[in-house]
């Protein structure tokens, strides 16, 4: 269970869906297993399917994780957002100590596995479209039939209908407004990760 103080909770479903889409590379865990398998992979959100949405993905057939997914046991997907060290030197109010700001979303659901070639082709096509559409020109899935069949045979697809989402956006909401402003400004002057975190702080003001 994720520990989430009230000040760091985020419950707006549209916000959580946007976060998942923006940070699609997830950590997938089957927590009910004796030795829980863990796979790092991109997951596509279909926000229109199910009360909370549905995740779509695939793993290598050689990866035994799919057997746990096929058993129907609960799956947990962790989506990691921007994170960065926060120095007490940025604060106006003292005494203070160092901390770390970050945003994460935990998604729980029951998986359904597919081996069917046509369904796998459609799944892969959706993933390609999702991650290629902004490229110019986008790569198209136009492969020789035998090669495509070989590649599809090497994967197992799955979908996870989301039953519960828990999010923790730890963005200095427990600090006074002047401290939050100084932290955001300091992060905005940092590297790419810090700048993304600063932008999220500006969007998620307490």
Legacy VTK file of the C-alpha trace (Angstrom):
# vtk DataFile Version 3.0
C-alpha trace
ASCII
DATASET POLYDATA
POINTS 206 float
0.000 0.000 0.000
1.272 3.436 -0.935
1.518 5.878 1.986
-0.164 9.116 0.902
-0.639 12.024 3.341
-3.737 14.040 2.518
-1.693 17.033 1.357
0.031 14.898 -1.322
-3.045 13.033 -2.608
-4.286 13.471 -6.181
-7.679 11.937 -6.993
-8.815 13.640 -10.193
-9.151 10.866 -12.775
-8.476 13.111 -15.780
-5.256 14.331 -14.126
-4.173 10.748 -13.400
-4.949 9.631 -16.953
-2.894 12.518 -18.342
-0.021 11.559 -16.036
-0.120 7.910 -17.167
-0.117 8.966 -20.822
2.817 11.309 -20.261
4.856 8.744 -18.289
3.929 5.557 -20.116
7.056 3.536 -19.287
5.888 1.573 -16.252
7.001 -1.044 -13.752
4.577 -3.984 -13.885
4.409 -6.278 -10.845
2.357 -9.378 -10.017
2.301 -8.868 -6.239
0.352 -12.049 -5.408
3.173 -14.341 -6.566
5.551 -15.952 -4.070
8.499 -14.341 -5.858
6.727 -11.426 -7.589
7.810 -11.013 -11.224
8.676 -7.472 -12.311
8.755 -6.182 -15.880
9.620 -2.695 -17.140
7.629 -1.816 -20.249
5.500 0.827 -21.988
1.762 0.654 -21.295
-0.946 2.328 -23.328
-4.016 3.731 -21.567
-7.444 3.337 -23.125
-9.363 5.836 -20.999
-12.703 4.949 -22.589
-12.770 1.306 -21.488
-13.895 0.519 -17.959
-14.796 2.793 -15.073
-11.188 3.885 -14.540
-9.714 2.971 -17.921
-7.767 -0.030 -19.232
-4.033 -0.554 -19.731
-2.717 -2.332 -22.830
0.694 -3.903 -23.319
2.734 -6.958 -24.235
5.710 -8.918 -22.941
8.148 -11.299 -24.598
6.828 -14.860 -24.763
10.152 -15.893 -23.202
9.304 -13.745 -20.157
7.499 -15.996 -17.611
5.669 -12.967 -16.227
2.811 -13.535 -18.696
1.949 -16.807 -16.951
1.225 -14.891 -13.751
-0.884 -12.439 -15.722
-2.748 -15.324 -17.338
-3.599 -16.770 -13.913
-5.864 -13.766 -13.352
-4.110 -12.601 -10.208
-3.950 -8.895 -9.449
-1.478 -6.771 -11.405
0.129 -3.550 -10.202
1.594 -0.960 -12.588
3.776 1.841 -11.237
4.106 5.024 -13.294
7.049 7.175 -12.267
6.963 10.906 -12.931
9.546 13.653 -12.461
11.521 13.761 -9.214
14.336 15.847 -7.721
16.204 16.732 -4.554
14.930 19.772 -2.657
17.515 21.762 -0.682
16.522 23.502 2.566
18.673 26.353 1.296
15.800 27.255 -1.028
13.390 27.873 1.845
12.538 31.137 3.554
11.215 29.398 6.669
13.624 27.616 9.034
14.644 25.323 10.633
14.190 22.956 7.684
15.693 19.735 6.357
16.365 18.320 2.863
13.675 16.320 1.091
12.747 14.890 -2.311
9.808 15.960 -4.487
8.225 13.475 -6.860
5.028 12.218 -8.485
3.929 8.599 -8.873
0.743 6.778 -9.841
-0.026 3.190 -8.785
-2.597 1.313 -10.860
-4.252 -1.928 -9.727
-6.304 -4.254 -11.917
-7.060 -7.742 -13.175
-5.234 -8.756 -16.361
-6.508 -10.636 -19.396
-3.902 -12.285 -21.632
-4.174 -12.847 -25.385
-2.195 -15.070 -27.770
-4.492 -14.510 -30.766
-2.578 -13.173 -33.772
-5.191 -10.694 -35.013
-5.676 -9.235 -31.546
-1.909 -8.988 -31.056
-1.528 -7.209 -34.387
-4.166 -4.664 -33.392
-2.533 -4.149 -29.995
0.927 -3.565 -31.478
-0.525 -1.245 -34.112
-2.105 0.877 -31.362
1.168 1.053 -29.451
3.082 2.039 -32.593
0.529 4.723 -33.426
0.632 6.113 -29.874
4.398 6.519 -29.829
5.034 7.344 -33.498
2.256 9.840 -34.246
4.302 12.876 -33.201
7.316 11.912 -35.309
7.875 13.312 -38.780
7.590 11.116 -40.658
6.094 8.452 -38.389
7.261 4.871 -38.840
4.518 2.647 -40.253
4.025 -1.017 -39.371
4.418 -2.254 -42.950
6.439 -5.457 -42.569
6.850 -8.617 -44.657
4.093 -11.037 -43.666
6.434 -13.804 -42.529
8.558 -11.422 -40.446
5.501 -9.856 -38.819
4.091 -13.293 -37.990
7.422 -14.250 -36.430
7.549 -11.101 -34.327
3.933 -11.435 -33.173
4.587 -15.059 -32.257
7.362 -13.915 -29.927
5.082 -11.799 -27.706
2.068 -12.227 -25.445
-0.440 -9.401 -25.208
-2.532 -8.356 -22.261
-4.960 -5.763 -21.012
-5.572 -4.686 -17.422
-8.919 -3.173 -16.556
-8.139 -0.679 -13.813
-9.920 -1.312 -10.521
-8.065 1.211 -8.361
-5.658 4.127 -8.820
-3.572 5.673 -6.050
-1.398 8.727 -6.664
1.134 10.657 -4.635
2.177 14.087 -5.873
4.709 15.246 -3.285
5.259 18.806 -4.482
5.985 20.826 -1.323
2.275 21.273 -0.551
3.140 20.975 3.154
5.347 24.085 2.976
4.276 27.754 3.168
3.465 29.441 -0.142
6.720 31.422 -0.269
8.767 28.238 0.201
6.827 26.470 -2.560
7.440 29.379 -4.911
11.186 29.365 -4.189
11.423 25.586 -4.677
9.611 25.803 -8.012
11.861 28.653 -9.142
15.022 26.783 -8.148
13.894 23.631 -9.940
12.920 25.634 -13.043
16.529 26.796 -13.255
17.854 23.212 -13.143
18.097 20.371 -15.627
15.351 18.784 -17.750
13.976 16.598 -14.930
13.883 19.502 -12.503
12.144 21.736 -15.045
9.402 19.162 -15.635
8.918 18.867 -11.882
8.744 22.660 -11.549
6.051 22.783 -14.243
4.048 20.148 -12.388
4.356 22.169 -9.197
2.958 25.206 -10.992
0.013 23.180 -12.263
-0.653 21.542 -8.895
-0.615 24.496 -6.521
-1.888 23.818 -3.006
LINES 1 207
206 0 1 2 3 4 5 6 7 8 9 10 11 12 13 14 15 16 17 18 19 20 21 22 23 24 25 26 27 28 29 30 31 32 33 34 35 36 37 38 39 40 41 42 43 44 45 46 47 48 49 50 51 52 53 54 55 56 57 58 59 60 61 62 63 64 65 66 67 68 69 70 71 72 73 74 75 76 77 78 79 80 81 82 83 84 85 86 87 88 89 90 91 92 93 94 95 96 97 98 99 100 101 102 103 104 105 106 107 108 109 110 111 112 113 114 115 116 117 118 119 120 121 122 123 124 125 126 127 128 129 130 131 132 133 134 135 136 137 138 139 140 141 142 143 144 145 146 147 148 149 150 151 152 153 154 155 156 157 158 159 160 161 162 163 164 165 166 167 168 169 170 171 172 173 174 175 176 177 178 179 180 181 182 183 184 185 186 187 188 189 190 191 192 193 194 195 196 197 198 199 200 201 202 203 204 205
